Amino acid sequence: MSRFPDGFPTAYKKLVMLSVNASIATDSHLSCSLNSDEVRLLVGVASISSLSDQADMQSLAYEICSRLIECYVDVDDLISSADMILSRVGNFPGRSLLRRRFRQDSEPDIPFSLSLERIARQAENSLENGICLTNFQYRLYHSLSGERALSVSAPTSAGKSYVLNLELIRRLGEASGKCIVYVVPTRALVTEVVGRIRTTVREENMSGIVIRTAPFPVKLSCAVSGVVFVLTQERLLSLLAISKDKTAISLLIVDEAHELKKGNRGILLQNAVDLALKQSPMADVFFASPLIQNPGYLLNLFQREKDGHFFTEEVSPVSQNLLLVAPVSGKPNIVEISSLINGSLIRVGRSTLDFSFRDSVAVQKARFALKVCKPGESVIVFASSAAEAEKTAMCAASYVHDFEAPAELLDFINFIRAEIHEEYPLIMSLTMGVGFHYGNMPSIVRAGVERFFKDGTIRFLASTSTLLQGVNLPAKHIVIHNPHLGPAPMERADFRNLAGRAGRLLNEFHGNVWCIRPMEWEVASFQGAELQEISSAMSNVMQDGGSLIQGVLGNDVLAEDKDLGDAAFSRLFHELRGDGDGEQLVRINYATEANNQILSANIDSLKSLIISLPVSFLDSHRSLRPDMLQRLYEQIAGLEFLDLILLIKPHETGGKQRMSSAVALIYNAFDIQTTEKQQRWICGVAHEWVWGKPIGEMLVKRVDLLRARGVKDSASKIIRDLLKLIETEIRFNLVRYFAAFEDLLRIVLKERGREVDECIVAPYHVYLEFGSSDQISLGLMAVGLSRFTAIRLSTAVFWGDTREPEDLLKKLASIRLATLSLPKVCQAEIRELLGYQ
């Protein structure tokens, strides 16, 4: 800090210590107070820094003024100075919070000349309709309207989603027939995004806008003025397979685009974007990622760099205190608190706890989280697994003694007891105001937990990496200990994304990230560069020429690497047979002097494959290995009679047996190693799932069965295992396999001269993805309802001939919900979908 006035480093250090002491008292609280000269010095530096166009200087200006006003709330001049500084740096959400908290939403008085500057600054960032945006939001808004291809990197809380909604409305309103596809990495995020879009469309009084979360093509008519699909990459591939040459995408939005660096699903995302842009070459495309150094990489990867633009935003309207919490030798009730700022460690002081910092890690995390979370605040404890999330939540609940659950939460708890399982641990934890959150939870339960956390009913949440995939669950505090994603330690980029969830925009100036026992972390992801460079999962596999692909070819690969190896195998095959000279492009993209031998061997091996399947079929199923698709085709074509494997609806006689026969063929063709008992279990669960059996009945049946067999596992573990099977094997793997199986059946039927229609080959990939074969239930899920609510509604209402999703929605809006025998949780979900208060 040599460029700053004398005395500033000391004053700033004291300010940081003072700010941290407001969250947790340490032995330094008396020695870090600021005198009037130091306060004036800090305000002066903040004022000058706010005039800079450099990101680090603007961030410093925000850090100083926001910390000062939180520590000295009764100093009027500070409020006025902060209002001006926040206006200069374009942090209008922070300014709104300042005025609401300290001035009853009124403007603080400042000198006339500065008042003119403040007015001018606000005008610079305002749209024609009067909406005032941050610097980043304003730049993003105009870039979206002016660029054919755009890639942006920004902090988690930068307000990107708000601007995307504005752009969606602008595009849908400027011309009819627009088809916008919004791609997100998880089904949990689909629910959140579609809710946000529906709300915005309603607020703008737009009619004729179809919004779907399922890959069901829309029958265009004069009543349809625009279509928005919110899909995962898997569902996007399904939509493209169904609607090829029918629906041209006008705008493709890829949110959390950095996910393409992650394993087989990263390659799947790259495949989906490739195919979408191939089918709709005139589509505009927008990539959004958190805090990556090279957003232009995504434009290059998809050959959009010539007509594209990219930029990185580093300034966040909410900042994070990165705090290290270390034990003190010989003093089990005392911890050492340090603040990590721009790579420098500031010792804050020692804090005395009312518990031992030597208990199990779950106890330490839970009790520390409860200690720092003050009334009106919320805290998230990161858990590396679903089991850890449940354990941490249960531990925290055991230390809460003053929570009284309100009626609405009690109703939700009773719903879980009656409709999920009476031993599901969420029942006990919610009773004490503590929740947990992970991806495999039933969607209606997960959404309920999110709702109660966002509205402050529950203030403690243990959550897995769903937070990293865009689910909007910000909190004042995040507590982390040695974080992992699966078996691997969390890397810096993911840590920065997670830390960005600390601090709620328009609710707090700062969030706190508490890193527990940092010396125990396998990877010190709390320190390092703020921006991380990314590359695609496929590029990472090919760095050495693709030794993983060689392992797959030689059947010599670790089980945990097989999915990635298979995905890379398929991707390289498609790249080699691409337009023009595929091999030349592969060598340009991947070849180095060091990897040439392995790369050449892979090229020769893949080019030698004898694949007779149509190119259009292979394109639609890029996530699966072409040699195994060929093998599955040959197995089907080799059957004398096809009738016993022609898929029919699960409730029809023989439906389960035909599905089971298809699974046997698929597992054999794809060399999936399971025992006969495991395969029967998978088929049994899949059949109940596609039949539409309530998840609660499935869970009760599984728990009772295993207990009758003498299995000692807890009910919570049995429940987690079944939920994991449904989400990974049935809703992911079997969906991909059955989509290919169904198309191969049609190919073979056509080769034999037989008529092919949908009633002969039931769309099991749809049934497996959504958990029902009923058209009404599927239509209700397509507009955004959970499986549980959709299945209940399908029999609670007389629908007549109504089948199209939007028609179902219209009919639902005409019904008095109070007359339906539905749980209150379902009614709340429907009201939210329809926009009722």
C-alpha positions, -999 to 999 in steps of 0.1 A, spaced: 0 0 0 29 23 -7 9 44 -31 -14 56 -2 -8 83 24 12 77 55 -9 61 82 -34 45 58 -21 9 61 -24 10 99 -58 27 98 -71 2 72 -58 -28 92 -76 -14 123 -108 -10 103 -107 -46 91 -101 -58 127 -130 -36 139 -153 -50 112 -145 -86 120 -150 -80 158 -185 -70 149 -191 -106 139 -171 -124 165 -155 -107 196 -117 -111 199 -91 -98 224 -83 -70 199 -117 -52 201 -104 -25 224 -72 -18 205 -86 -14 170 -109 16 175 -103 45 151 -98 82 160 -113 110 140 -81 117 120 -80 80 109 -116 80 99 -111 112 78 -80 96 62 -100 64 53 -129 84 38 -104 105 18 -87 74 3 -121 59 -4 -133 91 -21 -102 93 -43 -103 55 -51 -139 58 -62 -129 80 -91 -106 54 -105 -116 31 -133 -94 3 -119 -113 -26 -104 -91 -30 -73 -94 7 -65 -132 7 -68 -133 -24 -46 -112 -7 -20 -135 23 -20 -164 1 -14 -146 -19 13 -137 12 33 -170 30 31 -192 0 38 -170 -11 68 -170 24 82 -208 28 81 -213 -5 97 -189 3 126 -200 40 130 -237 40 122 -243 72 142 -220 95 122 -241 115 97 -212 127 76 -201 91 70 -235 82 56 -234 112 32 -198 103 21 -207 67 16 -238 76 -5 -215 96 -28 -188 70 -30 -213 42 -38 -228 64 -65 -194 70 -81 -185 33 -82 -220 25 -96 -230 3 -67 -266 14 -67 -279 -18 -49 -254 -9 -21 -266 26 -21 -302 15 -18 -293 -7 12 -275 23 28 -305 46 24 -330 20 35 -310 10 66 -299 44 78 -321 71 61 -356 55 56 -350 54 19 -342 91 16 -312 108 0 -285 119 24 -277 156 21 -245 165 3 -230 197 -12 -248 210 -43 -218 203 -66 -215 167 -54 -253 164 -57 -251 172 -94 -224 146 -98 -245 120 -80 -275 128 -103 -254 126 -134 -238 93 -123 -272 78 -117 -284 90 -151 -254 74 -168 -265 40 -155 -302 43 -160 -323 27 -188 -351 44 -207 -377 30 -183 -358 44 -153 -342 12 -140 -308 20 -125 -281 -6 -130 -246 -12 -117 -216 -5 -140 -214 -42 -148 -251 -46 -153 -253 -16 -176 -223 -28 -197 -238 -63 -199 -273 -50 -209 -259 -31 -238 -235 -59 -248 -263 -84 -249 -283 -62 -272 -254 -53 -295 -234 -86 -298 -242 -118 -317 -219 -138 -294 -209 -127 -258 -190 -144 -230 -189 -127 -196 -172 -136 -164 -184 -119 -132 -186 -125 -94 -214 -146 -81 -235 -117 -68 -229 -93 -96 -266 -92 -107 -262 -110 -140 -296 -129 -137 -315 -97 -133 -300 -83 -166 -307 -116 -184 -343 -113 -175 -344 -78 -189 -328 -91 -221 -352 -120 -224 -382 -96 -222 -366 -72 -247 -361 -100 -272 -395 -116 -267 -412 -82 -271 -393 -70 -303 -406 -98 -326 -428 -129 -325 -416 -164 -331 -385 -161 -309 -372 -194 -294 -348 -188 -265 -330 -218 -249 -316 -212 -214 -291 -240 -204 -283 -246 -167 -262 -274 -152 -288 -290 -128 -325 -297 -125 -325 -278 -92 -314 -246 -111 -340 -252 -138 -368 -247 -112 -352 -214 -99 -346 -199 -133 -380 -207 -148 -397 -192 -117 -377 -160 -122 -386 -158 -159 -423 -165 -153 -424 -137 -127 -408 -112 -151 -431 -122 -179 -461 -116 -157 -448 -83 -144 -445 -71 -180 -480 -83 -189 -467 -103 -218 -491 -128 -234 -484 -157 -257 -451 -166 -241 -446 -204 -237 -421 -213 -210 -411 -250 -207 -387 -270 -186 -391 -302 -206 -378 -310 -241 -413 -311 -256 -414 -291 -289 -441 -264 -290 -468 -264 -316 -465 -229 -330 -497 -210 -336 -508 -174 -339 -514 -175 -301 -477 -182 -294 -455 -151 -297 -424 -166 -282 -409 -197 -266 -384 -201 -237 -369 -234 -228 -350 -238 -195 -331 -270 -198 -302 -290 -186 -277 -301 -212 -292 -336 -213 -327 -322 -219 -313 -298 -246 -298 -328 -265 -333 -345 -263 -350 -314 -276 -325 -312 -305 -330 -348 -314 -368 -344 -314 -370 -310 -331 -342 -311 -356 -349 -289 -386 -382 -278 -370 -373 -252 -343 -346 -226 -349 -331 -213 -318 -328 -175 -318 -308 -171 -286 -288 -197 -267 -279 -188 -231 -254 -210 -213 -253 -202 -176 -226 -215 -154 -206 -222 -186 -174 -229 -167 -190 -263 -159 -177 -276 -193 -144 -281 -176 -159 -308 -153 -157 -344 -163 -181 -363 -185 -210 -338 -180 -186 -310 -191 -181 -329 -224 -218 -335 -226 -224 -297 -223 -199 -291 -250 -217 -316 -272 -250 -300 -266 -238 -265 -274 -220 -278 -305 -252 -295 -318 -275 -266 -310 -253 -241 -329 -249 -266 -358 -287 -269 -361 -292 -231 -355 -262 -214 -370 -278 -180 -369 -285 -182 -332 -270 -156 -309 -251 -171 -280 -243 -159 -245 -220 -176 -220 -220 -166 -183 -193 -179 -159 -182 -168 -124 -147 -153 -121 -127 -169 -149 -97 -153 -164 -104 -163 -200 -140 -159 -210 -130 -155 -246 -119 -191 -246 -156 -202 -248 -161 -181 -280 -130 -197 -295 -141 -232 -285 -174 -228 -304 -160 -208 -333 -178 -176 -324 -148 -154 -318 -151 -135 -351 -185 -120 -343 -181 -121 -305 -171 -100 -276 -160 -109 -241 -151 -92 -208 -144 -99 -172 -159 -81 -143 -141 -82 -110 -160 -58 -88 -189 -72 -68 -217 -52 -52 -213 -74 -22 -179 -82 -8 -167 -111 13 -145 -113 44 -123 -143 41 -116 -154 77 -93 -182 89 -102 -199 122 -74 -219 137 -71 -237 170 -47 -225 197 -24 -251 212 -33 -261 247 -64 -239 248 -94 -259 235 -119 -231 239 -99 -204 221 -94 -199 184 -72 -176 164 -90 -154 138 -72 -139 108 -84 -120 78 -70 -128 43 -72 -97 21 -55 -96 -13 -32 -124 -3 -21 -107 29 -29 -121 63 -42 -97 90 -42 -111 125 -75 -101 141 -71 -117 175 -82 -146 197 -118 -154 205 -131 -175 234 -157 -200 225 -184 -215 247 -175 -250 234 -144 -270 228 -128 -266 194 -116 -302 198 -148 -321 192 -156 -338 159 -155 -316 128 -193 -318 124 -197 -305 159 -171 -277 154 -187 -265 122 -222 -267 136 -215 -249 169 -192 -223 153 -219 -215 127 -245 -211 154 -222 -188 174 -215 -163 145 -250 -162 132 -268 -133 149 -305 -125 149 -316 -116 114 -286 -133 98 -283 -167 81 -255 -192 78 -246 -220 54 -223 -248 63 -207 -264 33 -208 -302 33 -188 -324 9 -215 -351 7 -252 -356 13 -245 -377 44 -223 -350 58 -250 -324 52 -275 -344 71 -250 -351 99 -240 -315 102 -277 -303 103 -287 -329 129 -257 -319 150 -266 -282 148 -302 -290 156 -292 -307 188 -277 -274 201 -307 -252 193 -330 -247 222 -349 -215 216 -366 -221 182 -404 -223 178 -415 -235 144 -443 -214 128 -474 -231 115 -463 -231 79 -431 -248 87 -449 -273 109 -472 -281 80 -441 -287 58 -426 -310 84 -459 -330 86 -459 -332 48 -424 -348 48 -434 -372 76 -465 -383 57 -454 -382 21 -416 -388 22 -407 -409 52 -413 -406 89 -376 -412 97 -362 -387 72 -338 -366 93 -350 -334 78 -381 -337 101 -361 -334 133 -337 -308 121 -364 -285 107 -383 -287 140 -353 -268 154 -350 -243 125 -321 -262 108 -322 -275 72 -300 -294 48 -299 -293 10 -285 -316 -17 -292 -324 -53 -308 -358 -49 -335 -347 -26 -371 -349 -39 -376 -316 -58 -407 -305 -38 -387 -310 -5 -357 -292 -18 -378 -263 -30 -395 -261 3 -362 -259 22 -350 -232 -2 -382 -212 4 -380 -213 42 -343 -204 41 -348 -174 18 -376 -160 38 -356 -164 71 -379 -190 87 -348 -212 90 -314 -195 93 -291 -225 94 -285 -247 63 -260 -275 56 -256 -277 18 -235 -296 -7 -221 -284 -40 -256 -275 -53 -245 -240 -42 -217 -241 -68 -241 -247 -97 -260 -215 -95 -287 -222 -70 -294 -189 -54 -291 -194 -16 -270 -165 -4 -263 -161 34 -245 -137 56 -221 -165 67 -206 -195 50 -186 -220 71 -162 -244 54 -138 -271 64 -115 -289 40 -140 -289 12 -142 -317 -14 -162 -323 -46 -166 -360 -46 -133 -376 -37 -112 -347 -49 -103 -316 -28 -121 -284 -40 -100 -263 -63 -96 -225 -62 -121 -217 -88 -149 -236 -71 -139 -221 -37 -142 -186 -51 -176 -195 -66 -188 -209 -32 -174 -180 -12 -193 -156 -35 -226 -169 -19 -217 -151 13 -235 -118 15 -270 -111 2 -274 -84 -24 -297 -56 -10 -295 -71 25 -258 -69 35 -227 -50 26 -204 -79 34 -206 -117 37 -183 -137 60 -165 -169 48 -152 -188 78 -124 -213 69 -122 -237 98 -89 -253 107 -71 -241 75 -39 -261 83 -59 -293 78 -71 -285 42 -57 -309 16 -57 -280 -9 -55 -244 4 -81 -232 -20 -88 -202 2 -57 -185 -12 -45 -179 -47 -54 -158 -78 -88 -142 -79 -94 -153 -115 -89 -188 -127 -82 -200 -163 -104 -227 -176 -102 -252 -204 -128 -278 -215 -128 -313 -200 -122 -326 -234 -91 -304 -238 -78 -316 -204 -83 -353 -214 -64 -346 -247 -34 -329 -231 -14 -361 -233 -30 -372 -265 -58 -391 -248 -42 -418 -227 -75 -421 -209 -92 -430 -243 -64 -456 -248 -73 -470 -214 -110 -472 -225 -101 -489 -258 -79 -514 -239 -105 -519 -211 -78 -507 -187 -93 -478 -169 -103 -471 -133 -140 -473 -125 -141 -437 -114 -126 -426 -147 -147 -447 -171 -175 -423 -176 -151 -395 -185 -131 -418 -208 -163 -430 -226 -174 -394 -231 -140 -383 -244 -139 -414 -267 -173 -404 -282 -163 -368 -285 -131 -376 -304 -149 -399 -327 -173 -371 -337 -145 -346 -341 -127 -370 -365 -157 -374 -387 -166 -337 -386 -171 -313 -415 -140 -310 -437 -108 -327 -427 -117 -339 -392 -83 -354 -385 -65 -322 -394 -87 -302 -371 -81 -327 -343 -43 -324 -347 -45 -286 -348 -66 -286 -316 -47 -312 -296 -13 -323 -311 20 -314 -294 54 -329 -299 51 -347 -266 17 -363 -272 18 -371 -309 23 -408 -305 -7 -414 -282 -28 -390 -303 -20 -408 -335 -27 -442 -320 -61 -429 -308 -69 -414 -343 -60 -447 -360 -81 -468 -335 -112 -446 -339 -109 -443 -376 -108 -481 -379 -141 -485 -362 -168 -499 -385 -199 -478 -378 -229 -482 -401 -254 -461 -382 -268 -429 -397 -249 -397 -390 -281 -381 -377 -286 -408 -352 -250 -406 -340 -253 -368 -337 -284 -372 -315 -266 -395 -291 -232 -380 -288 -230 -388 -251 -227 -425 -259 -199 -444 -274 -205 -451 -311 -190 -486 -311 -213 -496 -283 -243 -480 -301 -233 -501 -331 -232 -532 -309 -266 -524 -295 -280 -520 -330 -265 -553 -341 -281 -571 -311 -315 -556 -319 -312 -563 -356 -301 -599 -349 -333 -607 -331 -358 -627 -351 -388 -612 -333 -389 -576 -321 -423 -577 -304 -410 -587 -270 -387 -557 -268 -410 -531 -284 -416 -507 -256 -451 -502 -244 -465 -481 -215 -456 -495 -181 -492 -500 -170 -499 -522 -200 -496 -560 -197 -460 -570 -203 -447 -534 -199 -423 -541 -171 -409 -573 -188 -402 -554 -220 -385 -526 -202 -364 -552 -183 -355 -569 -216 -343 -536 -230 -322 -530 -199 -306 -564 -203 -297 -557 -239 -284 -522 -231 -262 -534 -202 -248 -562 -224 -240 -538 -253 -224 -512 -231 -206 -538 -210 -222 -525 -177 -212 -549 -150 -240 -557 -125 -253 -587 -108 -286 -602 -117 -299 -591 -83 -287 -555 -89 -303 -554 -123 -336 -567 -109 -335 -539 -83 -328 -512 -109 -355 -524 -132 -380 -527 -103 -373 -491 -91 -374 -478 -127 -407 -495 -133 -423 -480 -101 -408 -446 -111 -422 -445 -146 -455 -458 -134 -458 -427 -113 -456 -443 -79 -452 -416 -52 -416 -413 -39 -427 -418 -3 -442 -452 -11 -410 -462 -28 -389 -451 2 -411 -468 28 -410 -500 7 -372 -500 4 -366 -493 41 -391 -520 52 -376 -545 28 -340 -540 40 -350 -541 76 -368 -573 70 -336 -587 56 -317 -577 87 -298 -548 71 -284 -526 99 -282 -493 78 -301 -463 92 -332 -452 74 -315 -420 63 -288 -440 45 -313 -463 28 -333 -432 17 -301 -415 4 -291 -446 -15 -324 -450 -32 -326 -412 -41 -291 -415 -55 -301 -445 -76 -331 -427 -90 -311 -395 -98 -280 -410 -113 -288 -444 -127 -325 -439 -137 -328 -402 -144 -294 -398 -161 -279 -431 -174 -310 -450 -183 -325 -419 -199 -295 -417 -223 -295 -454 -231 -333 -456 -237 -333 -426 -260 -308 -444 -282 -326 -478 -278 -359 -463 -289 -343 -447 -320 -325 -480 -328 -358 -498 -326 -373 -474 -351 -343 -479 -374 -346 -517 -374 -384 -515 -378 -380 -493 -408 -353 -516 -423 -379 -545 -419 -406 -525 -436 -428 -521 -406 -447 -489 -398 -433 -469 -369 -454 -447 -347 -453 -435 -311 -477 -461 -298 -454 -489 -308 -422 -474 -293 -432 -457 -260 -408 -428 -251 -393 -444 -220 -365 -418 -220 -391 -392 -212 -409 -415 -186 -376 -422 -169 -365 -385 -168 -397 -372 -153 -410 -402 -134 -444 -407 -151 -459 -421 -183 -492 -401 -178 -495 -373 -204 -512 -349 -180 -486 -354 -154 -458 -349 -180 -475 -318 -193 -478 -303 -158 -441 -310 -151 -432 -294 -185 -445 -260 -172 -424 -263 -140 -444 -283 -114 -426 -309 -93 -433 -346 -100 -451 -349 -67 -476 -321 -73 -481 -330 -110 -490 -366 -102 -514 -355 -74 -530 -329 -97 -534 -353 -126 -561 -372 -106 -574 -343 -85 -588 -324 -115 -610 -335 -144 -589 -324 -174 -612 -337 -202 -593 -336 -235 -568 -310 -223 -533 -322 -230 -510 -294 -242 -489 -281 -212 -500 -244 -217 -537 -255 -219 -533 -274 -187 -518 -243 -171 -548 -222 -182 -573 -247 -169 -554 -249 -136 -556 -211 -133 -594 -213 -135 -597 -238 -106 -601 -228 -69 -572 -245 -52 -591 -247 -19 -616 -271 -35 -588 -296 -43 -577 -322 -18 -540 -313 -21 -513 -308 6 -506 -272 14 -471 -276 1 -485 -285 -33 -510 -256 -32 -481 -232 -24 -462 -245 -54 -491 -240 -77 -498 -205 -64 -462 -196 -70 -464 -210 -106 -495 -191 -113 -483 -159 -97 -508 -158 -69 -498 -140 -37 
